Amino acid sequence: MLFGSPAVMTPKTQSVAAMSRSILLPSVQPPGITPRLLYPSPFVGHYGSVQTHSVSGAPLDRKVNEMSTLMLQHASTVKLDTKQMVIGCLVMLLSAILFASLATTIHYGSVLGYPSGELLMFRGLEQIVIMAIAVLFNRTEQRLIWEQLRTFSTSELSWIAWRGFFGAAGGISYFIALCILPMGDAIAVFSIYPLFCSFCAYFFLREKITIIHVILLFVSFIGVALIAQPSFLSFLSTPSQSDGNDDSVYYLIPIFGAFFAGMAYICMRKLQHTNIKILIMSYSIFSVVIGVSSTLVFRACQTTFFGATQFRFVGLTEWEFAKEWAVVIAMGVIGYFAQTTLTFSAQILEASVSSFIRSSDIIWAYCFGLLFYHQKPSLLTLGGVVLIFVAIIGVCIIKYMEQRKLHLSKTEN
């Protein structure tokens, strides 16, 4: 403790104490002048001074001794933080790979003939089962969830419902995009949701936006245009890429999905003190409802625009049981571990760092698309991906600077 009894000088702290004296005491120290720290102290937190009664008295020796011990403690803390950060980065990278693997599984399900709505329904049902098992075997968790549910206001309940709706709406858009678009393109366009989140936060959370946010949003839309390659950009395409069909309208689906995902994040930030299992259950229930209803609507409209319209439940005896149940189960298992690793690493890393590593699923998606489905992106598409990466990195840098500024202000106070 800083003002406790004098600590015993150990051989390990003597060298640090000498260094501390050299910093605190210049070679020529005029009488009555307070020695000052000429660098940001790790244990003071800002440019400060150490008051002493005399240059060579016991109070200064005691303070130097205690400060030396604090310096060693700070060094061990830095080592621990560095180790945790490395672990967090590796786990977040694993999460990005798992999310790309989940997208590969969803795309394969559409190849087998599963409607996008049914795939979303399966995902929701599997999450409900997993969450129910986790809660049923944990009485403490049951009590906490029940007590929190009883204290919710009408406004909080509505935000929980909106979180489930927006999450499921973004989910069905994401699943449809994976069914009808190249896998890497769908994930790249969907990844602009942090920009939508920034603009939605201005209206719902009163967070400020700057001209830089507007520029980054514009850059991301240029990237989307290069990936979608609409008809007005046909002059940029080679004759082999221009087949006369303008499929760029399909790319509006992941754009809408990115908006819904951004709104879902706004709802979660409004509910930051709510038990996460309640939020996941809300998303899962709405996923089942929207998944089933969307498939029924597409079937009634007799449109194949969104992929298959017939439930794979029908004609159960025609299933290739092993292959198709493997796809359904793998989708739930991979999704569970992807969310678990994402949550674990997000608790260790800063939001800016985790968001940057999380966006690497775009690269993995293009790699898996090329490996399993022979989806080779064009140079124009890669240029669009680079622009989207630039926009995402820009948002991460802005978030990092804001967090850094907030941390420094708290330290100084």
N, C-alpha and C positions, 0 to 999 in steps of 0.2 A: 504494500500500500504506500501511496506517495507520502503521507504524513505519519506513518507508523514509526515504530522503533527502528533504530539503525539495523540494517541487515548485515550479516556476516560476509565479509569479502572472501569469495572463493577464488582459487587460481584461475578459473575460467573467466571470471568477471573482472580480474585485475587489468587485463589488456583492454577490455572495453571501457573500463573506468578511466584508464589513461587516455584513451581516445576522446572520451567525453570531456575530460579536463582540458584537452588540447583545443576542443571546440569551444568550450565555455570560457576558458581563460587564455587570452592572447599572451604573447611573450612579454608585452609591457602593459600592465593593467593600472591605470591611474586610480588613486584612492577615491572611493565614493561613487565610482561609475558602475552601473549595473551591467554585468555581462549578458549578452543577448545571443540567441540562437540565430545564426545567419543562414539557415536552410529550413525547409518545412519539416518540423519534427514529427516522426511517426507516432509519438505518444502524446504530444501536445495537440497536434491536429492543425496548426496554423503557425504563421510567423509570430512567435511570442517571446517572452523573456522569462528568466528565472530570477526571482528576487533572492538576494542573500544579505546577511548581516555583515559579513566580512569576507575578504578574499580567501583567507586561509583558515577560517573557523570551521567548527564541527558541523554547523548547519549545511554548509556547501558540500562537505565530504559525504554527509548522509544523503543529500539529494543526488549527488553524482552516483553514489553506490546504488540507490534505488532506481535511478534512471538507467543505469547499466543493466540491471536485472530486467527492466521493462524492454530494453532494446533486444535482449536475447529472447524474451517472450514474443516480441513482435516478429523476430526473424523466424521462429518456429511456426507462428501463425501464418506468415507468408508462404512457407513451405507447404503447410496444410491446405491453404486456399489454392495454391497452384495445383496440387494433386487433385483436389476436388474439381477444379476447372477442367483439367485434362479428362477426368472421368466423365464429367458432364458433357464435354464436347464429343467424346467417343459414343456415349449413349445417345446423344441427339443425332449423330450421324447414323447410328443403327436405326433410330426411329425413322429417319428419312428413307433409308433403304426399305424398311418394313412398309411404309406408306406407298412407296413405288411398287413393292411386291403386291400389296393389296389392290392397287390399280390394275396390275397385270392379271390378278385373279378375277376381278370384276369384268375386265375386258374378255377374258376367256369364257366367263359365264354367258356373256352376250353372244359369243361365237357358238356356244352350245344351244342357244335359242331361248335363254332366260330373258324375260322383259326386264327393263331397268327398274321398274317399280317392284317387281318381285324380289330382285336382288336387294333393294333397299329394305323391303319387308323382312327378309331373312336376317339382314344385319341388325335390324331393330329387335327382332325376336331373340336373337342370340345374346344381345346386350342385356335384354330384360332378364333372361335366364341367369346369366352370369351375375348380374347385380342382385337378383333375388337370393341366389345361393350365398353370396358374400354377406348379405344383411341378415339372413335367417340364422346363420351360425355365429353372429356377433350381437349379443344382447345389448352391449353398450352402444353400438351403432344404431340399433333399433330405438333405444331410448332417446338418443340425441336427435335422430331424424323426426321422431314423433313429437318431441318437445318443440323443435323448430317449426314443424308444420302447424302446430297449435298457435304459435305466436305470429304467423305471417299475416300481414295486412292484405287488403284487397289489391292494392297497388303492387305489392311484391308477388302475389299469386299471378297477377296479369303479366308481369315481367317474366315469370317462370314459364308461363304458357307461350309468350312470344318467343322466348329463347328456344323452346321446343319446335315451334312452327318455323322460325327462320332457319334453324339448324337442319330440319328435315327438308325444307324447300331448297336450301343449298345442297343437301345430300342428293335429292332426286335430280337436280340440275347436273351435279357432278357425275352421277351414275349414267345419265343419258348421254352426256358428253363423251364419257369413256366408251359407250356402246357405239356411237356413230362417228367419232372423230379418231384420228391417230392419237395414241395414248399420250405421247409426249406433248402434242399440241394442246390437248384438253387440260393437262396438269399445268402447263406453262401459262395458259390464259387464266385458269382458275387462281393462280398464285398471285394475282394482283389484288386479292382481297385486303391486304394491309392498307393499301391506298384508299379503298372505299371505307375502311374502318376509321382512318384518320379524318375523312370528311364527315362521316356520320357522327363521330365524336364531337365535332364542332356544334352540331345541332342538339344532340341529346346529352352530352357531358360538359358542354361549354368549354371544350379545349380549343386552343387557338390553332389556326392553320396559317401558314405563310405562303409567300409566292413560290417558295421552293417546292411545297407540296403540290401546287398547281402544275409546276413544270414537270415534276416527276410523274404525275398522273398523265400528262400529255405525252411524255416519253413512253410510258407503259402502253398507251393506246396506239402509238406508232408501232411498237413491238407487236401488239396484237394484230394490227393491220398487215404487217409483214408476214406473220404466221398464217393468217386467214387468206391473204392474197385475194381480195375481192376483185370484181370485174374491172373496176376503175384502175387497178394496179396490174392489169394483164400485160402491160408493156414491159413490166419487170420480169415476167415469167418466160421461160424458154418454151419453144413450141411443144416439147414433150410434156411440159407441165400444164399447158393450156389445152384442155380437152373440150372446151366449149361449155362446160357445166359450171355454174357459179354456186359453189357449196359454202361460200363465206357466211351465209345467213346462219348456218349451224353454229358458228362461233359465238353467236349472241347467247347461246345457252350457258356456256361456262362464265360469260360476263355477268349474266343475271345471277348465276350461282355464286360468283365472287361477291356481288352486292349482298345477297342473302347471308353469306358467311360473315361478312363484315358486320351486318346487323346483329347476328348471333353473338359475336364477340362483344358488341356494345351491351347487349343484354347481360352477358356474363360479368362484365365489369360493373354493371349496376347491381348485380347479385354477388359481389365478391365475398360476402360473409355467409353465403348460403352453402349448405353441405353439397359437395360436388356430386354425390350419388343422386340427389334430388334432380339436379340439372341433367345428368345423364339419363335418368329415367324419363324425364320430360321429352328429351330428344328421341329416345327409343320409342316411346308411345306414339309420338307424331310421325316417326319414320314408318311404323307399321300402318297407320291410318293413311298417310299420303301415298305410301307404296302400293297398297291395295287399291285405293280409289283411283290413282293415276292409271294403273293397268286396266281397270274397268272402263275408265273414260276413253283411253286410247283404243280399247277393243270395240266400244260402242261406236266410236267415230270411224272405225275400220281404216285406221291410218297406220302405216308402217314407218312413218317419219321418225319415230322414237325407238325403232327397233321392233322386236317381237311384241305381239299383243296377246298371245295365248298363254295362260298360266301353265307352267310346267307341271303343276299339280294334276292337270287333266291328262288322262292316259298314263296313269302311274305304272302300269305294267310294261310300258315301252321305254322306261328309263334304263339307262346304263348305270345301274345303282352305284357301283364302286366309284366310277369316274365323277359322276355328278354330285353324289353326296360328299366326295372328297373336296370338290370345289366349294360347296356350301359351308362345310365345316372349316375348311382352310380360311375362308373369308372371315369367319367369326374369330378364329384363333389369331390370325395375323392382325386383324383389326384391334383385338384386345391388347396384344403385346405392343403394337404400335402406339396406342394411347397410353399404355403404362410407361413405356420408355420416354414418351414425350413429356408426361407429367413429372417423372423423376428428374429428368435433365432440366426442365423448366424451373424446378425448385432450387437448382444449384446455379445455373447460368443467369446472367442478365438477359432481359428480354431482347435487347438488340442482337446479342451474340446468338441466342437460341433461334431467333427468327431467321438470321442469315444462314445458319447451318441447316435449319429445317427446309429452306428453299432449295437445297441441293437435291431434293427428290425430283426436280425437273430433269437434272442430268441423268439420274438413275432411271427415270421413266423412259427417256430416249434410248438409253442403253438396253433396257429390257425390251422395248418395242422393236429395236433393231435385231436383238438376239432371238426373240421368240416369234415375232410376227413380220420380220423383214420390212419394217417401216423405216425407210431411210429418209431423213430430213434433207431438204434442199438447203443451199447456201442462204437463200432468202429467209427461210424459216430459222436457221441458226442465228442470222442477224437479228431477227425479232426476239429470239430468246435472250440474246445478249442485252438488248435494250430493256427487256423486262427485268433481267438481273440487275442492271444499273439502277432502275427505279427501286427495286427491293432493297438493294444495298444503301441507296440514298435514304430511304425511310429508316433503316437500321441505324445509320450514322446519326440522323436527327434524334432518334430515340435515345441513343447512347449519350449524346451531348446533353439532352435534357436530364437524364438520370445522373450524369456526372455533375451537372450544375446543382441539382437538388442535393446530391450527397455532399458536395463541398459546402453548400450553405448550411446544412445541418451540422457539419463538423465544426464550422466556425462559430456557430451559436452554442 
